[in-house]
Amino acid sequence: METVYVDNNATTRVAPEVVEAMTPYFSDFYGNPSSMHAFGGSVGAKLKTAREQVASLLGALPEEIVFTSCGTESDSTAIHAALQSNPDKRHIITTRVEHPAVKNLVEHLGKIGYRTTFVPVDRQGRLDLDFLYDRLSDDTAIVSVMWANNETGTIFPVEEIARKVRQRGIVFHTDAVQAVGKVPIDMGDSAIDMLSLSGHKLHAPKGIGALYVRKGTKFAPFLMGGHQEGGRRAGTENSASIIGLGRAAQLATEWMDEENSRVRAFRDKLESELLKRVPASMVNGDPENRLPNTTSIAFEYIEGEAILLLMDQHGICASSGSACTSGSLEPSHVLRAMGVPFTAAHGSIRFSLSIYNTEEEIDFIIDKMPPIIERLRQMSPFWREGQFA
């Protein structure tokens, strides 16, 4: 096979239906949606439709959707908005397994005077909720907990956490970049104040995202300037991509059952066969509460980078963790926080599927992976000297 793509938590293929929806707005309908004339106004009407489509996917009101450039901007906007809206509060709570978009920002804020708390997880990546709740205080400005982990797929009980946090009058934000389109979300029946999403994780283009801001939530804009997005995010709208995100949100609603049936079945087959055929392998994360498309498998005593290079020779595209940390030689901060043994953390591979994957591709991966692992282990002194020699 030329390419077998199972790295969808890094980015997804743009759906053909999304490309079709976007294309006219690069050339034929190029007006500024904020202009007073009808030519620009027609584009503005399409942005209104896109806002309604994204809101529908989230069970939200259209006016609660703010379009951004990406999930990272949405995360930064939410956290800065909470801090600026509550200037007397200096405490931030997040988790040890957040995406770098949240983790690195909170670490930076800790260096400039904010008090930060990082909630630990257990061996399966589940949050220590008692630890979190015990550290809520009158000084806490925001609690930010991802909906689903991008590396392991573990789903966190964000709805429960949001209710507890709201009882203390504290803002709650969730990075739902990996969850949107894969699990049902209903913000109309939720205590979540702000939610981030990214278009390129659900078959829209890169460079477009959104932030849900519950109506009535105190908010201060991150980007200031013009009046766009109701004064909540300045800058001329990325019209074509917004329209694409709207269409992708509509498709995600239609595809959710398939994500949780056919895609989940492919994921389970891939995982069970690899665990059966490859000794000293194990799943990272919660095997029950996780995204339907994601499995992180640790192959002990070898390096993940070497596995990926050999997989790439067969056209198999996967990852060893977050694409935003792929330049680091250190094991994933997520796996380290979970206490995954050093010998396994370095050899962990994330497979993340989409509705475009086929059973033929899954069988191809199952056929090619065991020889790859065996070849590398025969070169590994750790393997040869261990109990499996």
N, C-alpha and C positions, 0 to 999 in steps of 0.2 A: 504494500500500500504506500502511496506517496506521502500522505500525512494522516496520522490518527491523532486528533486533537482532544486531549483530556486535561486541559488546563483552564477550564472555564471560570474558576474562581479568580484567575488572574485577569482575564478578559474574555469576552464572547464574540462570536461571529455576529456581525450586524445582519439582522434578518432581512431577506429580500423585500418583504413588505415594508420595512422601515426605510430602506433605500428608496423604494418607489415613492413613499410619502414625502421624503425629504427633497428629492431631485428637483422639482419645479422651483424650489425656494432658493436655489443657487443661481438661477439664470432668468427665469420668466417672471417670478414674483420676488424681486429683490428689495422691495421698499422697506424703509425703516418702520417697524410696527408702532413706534411712538409718534410718527408723523401725523399731521392733521388731515392730509389728503387721502382720498379713497384708495389710492394705490398702496400706500402704507397701511391704511386701515384694514385692507383685506388680509394682510399678513397678521395684523393684530388679532383679527377674528380667529385665525387658525391657532394662534398662541392661546387664546381663551379655550378653544376646544382641547388643546393639549393639556392645559391645566386641569380641565375637568376629567380627562382620561387618567392622569396621574392621581388625582384626588380619589377617583373611583376605585383604583387599585388598592389604595390605602384605607378606604372607608372614611375619607376626610372631606372637608369642605374645600371647594376650589380656592377660596381666599386664604386658606391655610398653607398653600403651596408656594414656595419661593424657589425659582430656578437659579441654579448656581453653575459653576464650571465643572464640578466634580464632587465626589464624596469627601475628599480631603477638605475642600473649601466649606462644604456643609458642616463637617465636624468642627472646624476652626470657628466658623460663624456661630454655631450653637454655644460653644464653650465661652467664647469672648462675649457673646450677648448676655449670658447668665452672669458673668463676672462684672460687666459694665452696668448691668441693671441692678446689681446688688453690691455696690462698691464697698460696703462695710463688712462683707463676708469674704474671708480669705482662705477657705478650705475647699479642696476639690477631692472627690472620691472617684476612682476608676478601678480597672482591674489590671492584673499582671499580664493578661493575655490579649490586650487590645491591639488593634492594627496600629502600625506606626503613626498614622494620621492623628490618633488620639494619644497614644503612649508618649511619643516624642514631644508633643505640644505640652502635655501635663508635666513632663520632666523639665521642660524649659521654664514653665511657669513656677515650678518649685525652686528653680535657681534664682528667680527674680523676686522672691518674697512670699509666694503663696505656700500654704501648708498642703501637702499632698498625701493621699492614702491610696495604696494599690492593694486591692483585695486579692488574696491568694486563691488557688484552685487545688483540687485534689488530683490524684493520679489519672483520673478519667477526664480531667479538665472542668470539673463542676465547681462552681463558686462556693466559697465559705460564706453563706448568707448571714450567719450569726456574727461573723467578723464585720461584715458590711454594716449591718443594722446597729451594732454596738458603737460604731464610729460616727454615726450621724450626730450632728450637733447644731446648735443655733448659729454657728459660724460657717456651716457648710453652704456654699453657694450653688453647687451643682454636683449631681451624681451622673456619670456617663458610663454606661455598660452596653457593650455590643450585643445585638440580638443573636447573632450566630458567629462562631469563630471561623475566620477565613481559612485556617490551616487544617483544623480537625473537623469542622462542621458542627461542633457541639453547640446546641441551642441553649441559651440561658433563659431563666424565668423572668424576663424583663417586665411583663405585665404585673406580676406579684411585687417585684422590687419597686416599680413605679408607684403602686398603691401605698406601700410603706413609706416611701420617700415623700409622697404628696401629703401624708398625714403630718409630716414635720414641716410642711411649707417650703420644701426644697425643690428646686428645678431638677427634672429628670430628662436626660437625653439618651438616645440609643443610636449607635451606628448600625443601621440595618442594611448596609450595602449588600451583604451576602444573603440576607433573608428575603428581601423584597422579590416577589415573583415566584418564590419557592415554598413559602409557608403563608397561610391566610393571615391577613392583618386587617384589623378593624379599629381605626383610631377613634371612631365615634363612641366606642365602648371601652376606652382606655384612659389611664391616668398619665400616659406619656406626654411630656410637654413639647419635645422636639425630636425629630427623627431624620436621619441622613440616608440618602440613597444615591446611587451612581448609575448612569445610563449604560455604561459599557459592561456592566455585570448582568444585564438583562436584555442583551441583543439590540441595544441602541449604540450610537457611536461614542467614542471617547471624547472627553471634553464637555460633557453635559451631566449635570446632577440636579438634585433638588433637596430642599430642606423643608420638612413639615414643621410648622410652628402653630401650636394649638391656639385657637382664638382666645384672646385675653392674656396670653403669656407675655410678660415684660420682655421687650426686645430692643436691642441696640444694633444697628447695621455694622457689618464688618467692612464692607466697601461703601464709601460715601461718595456722593457726586450727584448724578441726576435722579430723576423721580421714578426710574424703572422699578418694577416689582413692588409697587406701592411704597416706595421709599425705603424698602428693606434690603435692596441689593442693587447698587448703581452699576451702570454700564449698559451699552446697547445690547439688546437681547440677541443671543445666538439662535436666530429664528429657525433655521433648517434643523439644527440639532434638537431644539425644544420640540418641534413638530415630530421629529423622529422618536424622541423619548415618549411623547404622548402615544404614538402608535405602538411602541414597544410595550408600554404599560397595558394597552388594550390587549395585545397578544399574550402578555403574561397572565392576564386573567383567564384567557381561553385555554392556555397551556398548563395551568397549575395542576389539574388532575393528571395530566401526562407526566409532569415532573414527579408526582408522588406515586405513580404506578409504574410505567414503563422505564423511566430513567432510574427510579429506585431499584427495580428488578435487575437492571444492567449493573448498577453499582454493587448490589449484593452478590451477583454472580462473579464479577471480577474479584471482589474481596475474598469470597469463600474459596474460590479456585486457587488464588495465589497463596492464601494461608495453608491450603492443603498441599500444594505442590512445592512450596519453598520452606524448608526448615528454618527455625529460629527467626520467624517473622511474627509480627503482632500488630494489632490495630491501635492507633493512638486516638484517645478521646472517648466520649460516651457512646457506646454502641447502640443505645436506644434513642436518646434525645439528640438527634443530629439532622442536618440537612439531607434531603433525599439523594443528592447528587455527589456527595463528598465522602471519600475515604482516605485516611492517612495511614500508610502501612510502613512500619519500621522493619528494615532488613538488617539484622545485626552484623557487626564486625566489618562493614564496608562503608565507603563514602558515598553520600547521596549524589555529589557532583559527578563522580565516575559512573554511577548508575544512569544518570540523565544523559551523559555523553553517549553511552552505548545505546540507550533507548532512542536517542536522536538519530543514530545511524540507521535505525529501522523506521524512521519517520514518526516515532511516538513522542508527542509533546505533553510533558507533565511538569511538575515542579517539586522542589524540596521544601517549599514553604511559601511565604508571601513574596510576590514579585518585587515589593517595595524594600525587601531586605536581602535580595538575591546576591548583592555584591559583597556580603559579609561572609567570612570564613567561619564565624562562630555558629554553633548550633542554634536553631530557632529559639527565640526567647519564650515562645509559647510552650514548646516541648520542655525547655528547662524549667519553666514555672510549674509544669505538671510533674516534674521529677522523673521524666523518662531517662533511663540509664544512658550514659554517655555513648556506649557502644551501639545503642539503638537510635538515639537522637540524630547522630551524624548520618545514618543510613535511612532516613525517613523520606518517603515519596508521597506526595499528595496527588491523587487522581480526582479530578472534578469534571463531571459529565454534563452534557446538555441534551436538549431534545433532538439535536442533530446527530448524536451518536447512534450507531447501528450495532446489532448483535455481532455482525461480522467483525467489526472493529474490536469489540470486547474479546472475542475469541482470538483475534490476532495478538492482542496484548498478553492474554493468558498463555499463548504459545511461546512468545518471545521472552517474557520476563524470567522464567526459571533458568534458562541457559545464561542469561546476562548475570544474574546473581551468582550462579555457580562459577562462572569465569572469574569474576572479581574476588570471590572468596578464596579461590585457589591461589590468588596473588596476595592475600591478606595474611600477614604474620599473626594477627590476633585470632583469625579463624584456625589457622594451622596449629597454633599452640594451645587452642582451647579444647573444650570437651567434644567438639564436633569434627576434629581432625580425623 
